[in-house]
Protein backbone atom coordinates (compact mmCIF):
# COMPACT_ATOMS: atom_id res chain seq x y z
CA UNK A 1 0.00 0.00 0.00
CA UNK A 2 1.38 3.39 -0.88
CA UNK A 3 1.45 6.29 1.55
CA UNK A 4 -0.72 8.20 -0.92
CA UNK A 5 -3.41 5.52 -1.02
CA UNK A 6 -3.30 5.25 2.77
CA UNK A 7 -3.82 9.01 3.02
CA UNK A 8 -6.83 8.79 0.66
CA UNK A 9 -8.35 6.08 2.84
CA UNK A 10 -7.71 8.16 5.96
CA UNK A 11 -9.61 11.04 4.35
CA UNK A 12 -12.54 8.66 3.84
CA UNK A 13 -12.82 8.40 7.62
CA UNK A 14 -14.38 11.87 7.64
CA UNK A 15 -17.23 10.41 5.54
CA UNK A 16 -17.79 7.49 7.88
CA UNK A 17 -15.74 4.89 6.01
CA UNK A 18 -13.63 2.55 8.14
CA UNK A 19 -11.26 1.38 5.39
CA UNK A 20 -8.27 3.14 6.92
CA UNK A 21 -8.90 1.51 10.30
CA UNK A 22 -8.94 -1.89 8.62
CA UNK A 23 -5.75 -1.01 6.76
CA UNK A 24 -4.03 -0.20 10.04
CA UNK A 25 -5.20 -3.52 11.52
CA UNK A 26 -3.70 -5.39 8.55
CA UNK A 27 -0.46 -3.44 8.86
CA UNK A 28 -0.27 -4.11 12.61
CA UNK A 29 -0.77 -7.82 11.92
CA UNK A 30 2.09 -7.75 9.41
CA UNK A 31 -0.03 -8.53 6.34
CA UNK A 32 0.76 -5.32 4.50
CA UNK A 33 3.22 -2.48 4.69
CA UNK A 34 3.18 1.09 3.49
CA UNK A 35 5.60 2.18 0.79
CA UNK A 36 6.60 5.62 -0.38
CA UNK A 37 7.50 6.58 -3.93
CA UNK A 38 11.29 6.78 -4.38
CA UNK A 39 13.42 8.46 -7.08
CA UNK A 40 12.61 6.24 -10.08
CA UNK A 41 8.95 6.16 -9.15
CA UNK A 42 8.82 9.91 -8.56
CA UNK A 43 9.27 10.63 -12.27
CA UNK A 44 6.52 8.15 -13.13
CA UNK A 45 4.27 9.53 -10.40
CA UNK A 46 4.69 13.11 -11.64
CA UNK A 47 3.92 12.07 -15.22
CA UNK A 48 0.70 10.42 -14.06
CA UNK A 49 -0.64 13.36 -12.02
CA UNK A 50 0.51 16.24 -14.24
CA UNK A 51 -1.42 17.04 -17.42
CA UNK A 52 -4.94 17.02 -18.76
CA UNK A 53 -7.69 15.43 -16.68
CA UNK A 54 -8.24 12.74 -19.32
CA UNK A 55 -4.62 11.60 -19.09
CA UNK A 56 -3.96 11.93 -15.36
CA UNK A 57 -4.79 9.97 -12.23
CA UNK A 58 -5.52 10.61 -8.57
CA UNK A 59 -2.56 10.51 -6.17
CA UNK A 60 -3.34 7.01 -4.86
CA UNK A 61 -3.53 5.31 -8.25
CA UNK A 62 -0.50 7.21 -9.58
CA UNK A 63 1.58 6.27 -6.53
CA UNK A 64 0.46 2.64 -6.76
CA UNK A 65 1.64 2.41 -10.37
CA UNK A 66 4.90 4.23 -9.59
CA UNK A 67 5.71 1.99 -6.61
CA UNK A 68 4.79 -1.20 -8.47
CA UNK A 69 7.05 -0.16 -11.35
CA UNK A 70 9.85 0.77 -8.95
CA UNK A 71 9.85 -2.57 -7.10
CA UNK A 72 8.97 -4.70 -10.16
CA UNK A 73 5.74 -5.59 -8.39
CA UNK A 74 2.09 -5.84 -9.31
CA UNK A 75 -0.16 -2.80 -9.42
CA UNK A 76 -3.41 -3.59 -7.59
CA UNK A 77 -5.89 -1.07 -9.01
CA UNK A 78 -9.67 -1.18 -9.27
CA UNK A 79 -10.35 2.12 -10.99
CA UNK A 80 -11.04 1.62 -14.74
CA UNK A 81 -9.22 4.73 -16.00
CA UNK A 82 -6.12 3.97 -13.92
CA UNK A 83 -6.03 0.37 -15.18
CA UNK A 84 -6.28 1.56 -18.79
CA UNK A 85 -3.56 4.20 -18.39
CA UNK A 86 -1.30 1.73 -16.59
CA UNK A 87 -1.72 -0.92 -19.30
CA UNK A 88 -1.05 1.53 -22.12
CA UNK A 89 1.85 3.38 -20.48
CA UNK A 90 3.49 0.38 -18.77
CA UNK A 91 2.54 -2.70 -20.81
CA UNK A 92 5.02 -4.95 -19.00
CA UNK A 93 3.78 -4.01 -15.52
CA UNK A 94 1.31 -6.60 -14.20
CA UNK A 95 -2.02 -5.06 -13.18
CA UNK A 96 -4.62 -6.81 -11.06
CA UNK A 97 -7.84 -5.66 -9.46
CA UNK A 98 -9.27 -6.67 -6.10
CA UNK A 99 -11.78 -9.01 -7.75
CA UNK A 100 -8.96 -10.89 -9.52
CA UNK A 101 -7.13 -11.23 -6.23
CA UNK A 102 -10.18 -12.51 -4.36
CA UNK A 103 -11.14 -15.09 -7.00
CA UNK A 104 -7.60 -16.47 -7.27
CA UNK A 105 -7.08 -20.15 -6.42
CA UNK A 106 -4.62 -19.31 -3.62
CA UNK A 107 -7.28 -17.22 -1.90
CA UNK A 108 -9.82 -19.99 -2.41
CA UNK A 109 -7.40 -22.50 -0.87
CA UNK A 110 -6.67 -20.25 2.10
CA UNK A 111 -10.21 -19.11 2.85
CA UNK A 112 -12.16 -22.13 1.63
CA UNK A 113 -15.29 -21.62 -0.49
CA UNK A 114 -17.45 -20.01 2.22
CA UNK A 115 -14.68 -17.66 3.30
CA UNK A 116 -13.93 -16.66 -0.26
CA UNK A 117 -17.60 -15.93 -0.98
CA UNK A 118 -17.85 -13.95 2.27
CA UNK A 119 -14.76 -11.90 1.39
CA UNK A 120 -16.22 -11.14 -2.04
CA UNK A 121 -19.60 -10.12 -0.62
CA UNK A 122 -17.94 -7.84 1.96
CA UNK A 123 -15.76 -6.27 -0.74
CA UNK A 124 -18.81 -5.74 -2.95
CA UNK A 125 -21.07 -4.34 -0.24
CA UNK A 126 -18.89 -2.65 2.38
CA UNK A 127 -16.00 -1.55 0.16
CA UNK A 128 -18.07 -1.02 -3.01
CA UNK A 129 -15.59 -3.09 -5.04
CA UNK A 130 -15.87 -2.57 -8.77
CA UNK A 131 -15.81 -5.75 -10.87
CA UNK A 132 -14.53 -5.54 -14.45
CA UNK A 133 -17.01 -6.95 -17.00
CA UNK A 134 -14.78 -9.92 -17.80
CA UNK A 135 -14.91 -11.06 -14.14
CA UNK A 136 -18.61 -10.56 -13.35
CA UNK A 137 -19.59 -14.17 -14.15
CA UNK A 138 -16.76 -15.58 -12.04
CA UNK A 139 -17.65 -13.36 -9.08
CA UNK A 140 -21.39 -13.99 -9.27
CA UNK A 141 -20.74 -17.71 -9.64
CA UNK A 142 -18.75 -17.71 -6.39
CA UNK A 143 -21.18 -15.65 -4.32
CA UNK A 144 -24.37 -17.13 -5.71
CA UNK A 145 -27.47 -15.48 -7.18
CA UNK A 146 -29.01 -14.38 -3.87
CA UNK A 147 -25.97 -12.35 -2.84
CA UNK A 148 -25.34 -11.09 -6.36
CA UNK A 149 -28.84 -9.60 -6.43
CA UNK A 150 -28.03 -7.66 -3.21
CA UNK A 151 -24.69 -6.18 -4.33
CA UNK A 152 -25.23 -2.66 -5.71
CA UNK A 153 -21.63 -2.43 -6.91
CA UNK A 154 -22.24 -5.24 -9.42
CA UNK A 155 -23.58 -4.17 -12.81
CA UNK A 156 -27.36 -3.93 -12.90
CA UNK A 157 -27.54 -6.71 -15.49
CA UNK A 158 -25.71 -9.10 -13.13
CA UNK A 159 -28.03 -8.22 -10.26
CA UNK A 160 -31.14 -8.69 -12.39
CA UNK A 161 -29.93 -11.99 -13.84
CA UNK A 162 -29.26 -13.22 -10.33
CA UNK A 163 -32.66 -12.17 -8.95
N, C-alpha and C positions, 0 to 999 in steps of 0.2 A: 504494500500500500504506500502510495506516495504521500509526502507531507501535505501536498496541495489537495489531494482527494480527502485526506483526513480532515483538513480545515473545512472543506465543503460540507462534509458530514457533520462537523461540529456546528456549523451555521444552521443546519437543519434542526438542531435542538431547539432553536428559538421558535420553530413552527410545530413543536411537539413530537418530532421524530426522534427515535431512540437509537438510530443506526450508529452514531458515534459511541454511545455507551457500549453497545455490543462489540464494536471494533476494539475498544479499550480492553474489554474482557478477553477477546481473542488474543490480543497482544500480551496481556498479563499471563495468559496460559501458554504463551510461547508458540502459538499457531501462526501468527503473522508478525511482521516487523515493518516499521515505517522507514522508507527510503527518501533521500532528498536527491534532487537532480544535481549531477556533478558537471564538470567542464564540457565533456563531449555532449552530454544530454542537454546542456544549457542552450547550445546553438539550435538543436532540434526543437526544444521547447519554445524558444523565441520565434522560430519560423512558424510554429503552429498556433501561436496566439496573436501574431502581428500580421495585419492585412485586412482584407475585406471579410465581412461577416460570413459570406458563403464559403470562404476557404480557411477559416480559423475555428479553433476549438476553445472550450472553457479550460480554465487552469488545470482542473483535475484530470481530464482526458489527455491534455497536452503533456502533462507531467508523467502520466502513466506510460504513454508512448515513448517519451524521452528516456525514462528509466529502463523500460523494457529493452530498448535499443542499446542503451549503455551497458547493461549487464548480460546482453544476449539472452534475454528472458522471453516471456510470453506476455503480451499485452492483454489484460482482462478488461474488456470494454463492452458495455451494453448499448451505449448510445449509437444509433444508426449512422449519423453523420461522421462521428469519430472513427467508427469501424471502416467506413468507406475511404476517408482521408488516409487512415493508417495503411490500408491495403494498397492504395494507389501510390502513396509516397514512399512506403517501406515494404515492398512486395515480399521480401525475405523474412520479415518479422512476423512470427506467428501471432495470430489474434484469436482469442476465444471470448465468448460471452458467458455470463453466469449460467445460463441454461445449458450450454455445452458442458460446462464443468459439472453441473449437478446431474446430468444424465450419463456421465462417463461411467464405464464399467468399474473403475476403481472406487468411485463413490458408492455405486450400487453394492459392491462387495463389502465396503466398510460400514455402510448404514443399513444394509439389508433392504428389501423391497419396501417395507412399511416406512422405514426411516427416510429412504430416498424420496418417496411420495410426499411425506410430511415436510421435508426440506423444500421440495418444489412448491408445495401449496403455500408454505410460509413466505417463500421468496416472491411468489405471485401475488399474495394478498397483503402481507405486511410491508414488504419492500418494493412492491409494484414492479417486479422484474418484467422487463420487456423480453419477448420471445421472438426471434427472427422467424419469418414465414417458413423457412426450411426445417425448423425444429418443432413447430406447433404440433404436428402429429405425434412425434416422439414424446413430447411433454404430456399431451393430453392422454396418450396411451398409458403413461406411468401413473398419472394421478386419478384416472378414471373419469367417466362422464359426469358424475354428480359434482365432483370438485371442479372440474373444468367449467361447468355452467356457472359456478359461483366466483370465478376469478375474473374480475373486471380488467385486469391487465392483459388477458388473452384477447386476441382479435374477436370481434363480435361473432364472426362466422364460426369460430371454434366453440364459443359458448352456446350458440344456438344449435349447432350440430350435436353437442353433448347433452342438451336439455331434452 
